[in-house]
Amino acid sequence: MTQDLTVGKPISRIWQFAVPVLFGLLLQQVYSLVDTAIVGHALGVMALGGVGATGSVNFLVLGFCGGLCTGMAIPLAQAFGAGAVVVACPLCHMNLDLRQRQAVGGSMKMPVLYFTQLMGLALGLPHQELGFEKLCVSPDELLRKIDAAQAAKAAAAKADEATEEAKA
């Protein structure tokens, strides 16, 4: 299923991204808390130290999976027809934006926006104030679509207002 993220209320679209991430982080914290409580209570201090020592292995596995997911973000976004990728991590932003030229012979041309730029768009800030000119892949086409959608929405609201006035 493909959704046009330039249509609709920006806050609800942002929450659609944020809720699954927050839920995953919450579940990870609950897992760690329960793991610590069970191992510490049932097996003792030495076993609890062993659980703590596995943090490096856990970090390695999660880092590998995170890198794989980050690397697949742009090809999957293109396959599903996305106009841009939005990230919250500055390192991910830099990697995705700068390394597109190296990947697949430089054929990837997906704008990578930082989430604060998306928030600025949602709040109606001018494009010039959001630093889009500093991106490696220009988001101009996406910005034109967003502007057109906002103009159409404003025109529809104006037409609805005129219709209401004509009825009165």
C-alpha positions as CSV (number, residue, x, y, z in Angstrom):
1,M,0.0,0.0,0.0
2,T,1.4,3.4,-1.0
3,Q,0.4,6.6,0.8
4,D,1.0,10.2,-0.4
5,L,2.5,11.8,2.7
6,T,2.1,15.3,1.2
7,V,-1.7,15.0,1.7
8,G,-3.4,15.2,5.1
9,K,-2.5,16.6,8.4
10,P,1.2,16.7,8.9
11,I,1.1,16.0,12.6
12,S,-0.9,12.7,12.1
13,R,1.6,11.7,9.3
14,I,4.5,12.3,11.7
15,W,2.8,10.3,14.4
16,Q,2.4,7.4,12.0
17,F,6.2,7.3,11.8
18,A,6.9,8.0,15.5
19,V,4.5,5.5,17.3
20,P,6.0,2.3,16.0
21,V,9.5,3.5,16.9
22,L,8.5,4.5,20.3
23,F,6.6,1.3,20.8
24,G,9.7,-0.7,19.8
25,L,11.9,1.3,22.2
26,L,9.4,0.8,25.0
27,L,9.3,-3.0,24.4
28,Q,13.1,-3.1,24.4
29,Q,13.2,-1.4,27.8
30,V,10.6,-3.7,29.3
31,Y,12.6,-6.7,28.0
32,S,15.8,-5.4,29.6
33,L,14.1,-4.7,32.9
34,V,12.5,-8.1,33.1
35,D,15.7,-9.9,32.0
36,T,17.7,-8.1,34.7
37,A,15.1,-8.9,37.4
38,I,14.7,-12.6,36.5
39,V,18.4,-13.3,36.1
40,G,19.4,-11.2,39.2
41,H,16.8,-12.8,41.4
42,A,17.0,-16.4,40.2
43,L,20.6,-16.9,39.2
44,G,22.5,-14.3,41.3
45,V,25.1,-11.6,40.9
46,M,27.6,-13.5,38.7
47,A,24.9,-14.4,36.2
48,L,23.7,-10.8,36.2
49,G,27.3,-9.7,35.4
50,G,27.2,-12.2,32.5
51,V,24.0,-10.6,31.1
52,G,25.7,-7.2,31.4
53,A,28.8,-8.4,29.5
54,T,26.7,-9.5,26.5
55,G,25.9,-5.8,25.8
56,S,28.8,-5.6,23.3
57,V,27.5,-8.6,21.4
58,N,24.0,-7.1,21.4
59,F,25.3,-3.8,20.2
60,L,27.2,-5.6,17.3
61,V,24.1,-7.5,16.2
62,L,21.9,-4.4,16.4
63,G,24.4,-2.2,14.7
64,F,24.7,-4.7,11.8
65,C,20.9,-4.9,11.5
66,G,20.6,-1.1,11.7
67,G,23.2,-0.6,9.0
68,L,21.5,-3.2,6.8
69,C,18.1,-1.4,7.3
70,T,19.7,2.0,6.6
71,G,21.3,0.7,3.5
72,M,18.1,-0.6,2.2
73,A,16.0,2.5,3.0
74,I,16.5,4.3,-0.3
75,P,16.1,1.3,-2.7
76,L,12.9,0.2,-0.8
77,A,11.6,3.8,-0.7
78,Q,12.1,4.1,-4.5
79,A,10.4,0.7,-5.1
80,F,7.3,1.9,-3.2
81,G,7.2,5.3,-5.0
82,A,8.4,7.5,-2.1
83,G,9.5,11.1,-2.9
84,A,12.0,11.3,-0.1
85,V,13.4,9.6,2.9
86,V,13.1,11.3,6.3
87,V,15.5,10.4,9.1
88,A,15.9,11.5,12.7
89,C,19.6,10.4,13.2
90,P,22.2,12.9,12.0
91,L,24.6,10.1,11.1
92,C,22.0,8.3,9.1
93,H,21.2,11.5,7.3
94,M,24.8,12.1,6.3
95,N,25.3,8.5,5.2
96,L,22.2,8.3,3.2
97,D,22.6,11.7,1.6
98,L,26.3,11.5,0.8
99,R,26.6,7.9,-0.2
100,Q,23.9,7.7,-2.8
101,R,26.5,8.5,-5.5
102,Q,28.5,5.4,-4.5
103,A,25.6,3.0,-4.4
104,V,24.4,1.2,-7.5
105,G,26.6,3.3,-9.8
106,G,25.2,6.6,-8.6
107,S,21.7,5.9,-9.9
108,M,20.0,6.7,-6.7
109,K,18.6,10.2,-6.5
110,M,16.3,10.2,-3.4
111,P,16.2,13.4,-1.3
112,V,17.0,12.6,2.3
113,L,15.4,15.1,4.7
114,Y,16.2,15.5,8.4
115,F,13.0,15.3,10.5
116,T,13.4,19.0,11.6
117,Q,13.1,20.0,8.0
118,L,9.9,18.0,7.7
119,M,8.6,19.7,10.9
120,G,9.5,23.1,9.4
121,L,7.5,22.2,6.3
122,A,4.6,21.1,8.4
123,L,4.7,24.4,10.3
124,G,4.7,26.4,7.1
125,L,8.3,27.8,7.3
126,P,9.7,29.0,4.0
127,H,11.9,26.5,2.1
128,Q,14.8,28.9,2.2
129,E,15.0,28.8,6.0
130,L,15.2,25.0,6.1
131,G,18.6,24.3,4.5
132,F,17.3,22.3,1.5
133,E,20.0,23.9,-0.7
134,K,22.7,22.0,1.4
135,L,21.4,18.6,0.6
136,C,23.3,16.4,-2.0
137,V,20.1,15.4,-3.8
138,S,17.8,18.3,-4.4
139,P,14.3,18.0,-3.0
140,D,12.9,20.6,-5.4
141,E,10.5,18.3,-7.2
142,L,9.1,17.1,-3.8
143,L,8.8,20.7,-2.6
144,R,6.8,21.6,-5.8
145,K,4.4,18.8,-5.1
146,I,4.0,19.9,-1.4
147,D,3.4,23.5,-2.5
148,A,0.9,22.4,-5.1
149,A,-1.0,20.3,-2.6
150,Q,-1.0,23.2,-0.1
151,A,-2.3,25.6,-2.8
152,A,-5.0,23.1,-3.8
153,K,-6.1,22.8,-0.2
154,A,-6.2,26.5,0.2
155,A,-8.2,26.9,-3.0
156,A,-10.6,24.2,-1.9
157,A,-11.1,25.9,1.5
158,K,-11.7,29.3,-0.2
159,A,-14.2,27.6,-2.6
160,D,-16.0,26.0,0.4
161,E,-16.1,29.4,2.2
162,A,-17.5,31.1,-0.9
163,T,-20.2,28.4,-1.2
164,E,-21.1,28.9,2.4
165,E,-21.4,32.6,1.9
166,A,-23.5,32.1,-1.2
167,K,-25.9,29.9,0.8
168,A,-26.2,32.5,3.5
